[in-house]
C-alpha cells in the first residue's frame, strides 16, 4: 500500500509538470497560427488542460474499469465547477462574472451533462454483440459507438460557433517560439502526461482495491483531483490577473471537453462501452445538481462572493462524504 501511495504522489507531481510543458506547446501552436483566444481556448488549450483526463479514461478502459474513467471525468467536473471558482475567489476576493460566459459556456455545459445522463440511462440493457441477453445484470448499460461520434460532432459544432463569433474580434499578437521548440514542448508534454497517468491510474486502482472501495470511487476522488491540477492552476493564475471570465470559462470549457471528447472519443473508437447504471447514476445526478447550484450562485448579482465560495466548498465536501460512505 505504501508503494501505491508513493507512486500516486510522484505521478501527480510529474503530471503537473508535464501538463505545464504541454500547455507551453499548445499555447505556442495557437500563437504561431494566430488563432483567436476563444477558439484557441476551446481547442489547443482544452487539449493541454484535459489531456490527463483523456489518458485516465483510456488507461481505465485498458485496466477493465470504464467506471473508474467515467468517475474521473465526473469527479474532475465537480472539482472544476466547485473547487476552482472557490479558490479563485480566495486568491482574488469577489469575482465579477460576465453574463455571456454563463449564458454561453454554462448553458452548453449543463446541456452536455443532461446528454451524458440520457446516454447512460437509455443505453442498451444487457446488450451483447447487438443481441439482447436474458441472463445479464439489468443495471449494465451499453453505450454504442455512435453516441461517441455524436458527442465529438457536437464539440466540433461548438468550435465552429466560437470561430464564427470571433471572426471580427481584435486581439493582440504575441511573440512566438520557433516551430521546432513548440513541437518539442507539445510532444514531450504529451508523453510525460501519458506515462505519469498510466502509473497514477494503476496505483490508484490497486490502492482502492486493497482498501475495499469501488474503482469508481478511485476515479471520482484521487484520479479526478490529480487530473484537475492543470485546470486549477490555469484558472487561479487567470483570477490573480483579474481575468475572472477566463478563469470561469476555462473551468466550464474544460468540463465540456472532458465529457464530449475525453469520453466520446474512447466510446467511438471502442465501438461502444459498458457502464453500470447503479454505480454511476447517483454521481451523475449529483454532478447535474451541483452544476445547477454553481450556476445559480455565479449568476446572483453576477458576483461570486466568499460566502458563495464557501457554499461551493461545502457541496464538494458533502459529495466526498457521500462517496466514501457509499451513499452514492
Protein Blocks (a to p, Z undefined) as FASTA:
>chain_A
ZZmmmmmmmmmmmmmmmmmmmmmmmmmmmmmnopafklmmmmmmmmmmmmmmmmmmmmmm
mnopaklmmmmmmmmmmmmmmmmmmmmmmmnopadddfklmmmmmmmmmmmmmmmmmmmm
mpcehiaehiacfbbcfkbccddfklmmmmmmmmmmmmmmmmmmmmmpccdddddddfkl
mmmmmmmmmmmmmmmmmmmmmmmmmmmmmnopafklmmmmmmmmmmmmmmmmmmmmmmmn
opamlmmmmmmmmmmmmmmmmmmmmmmmnopacddfklmmmmmmmmmmmmmmmmmmmmgo
oiacfklmmmmmmmmmmmmmmmmnomZZ
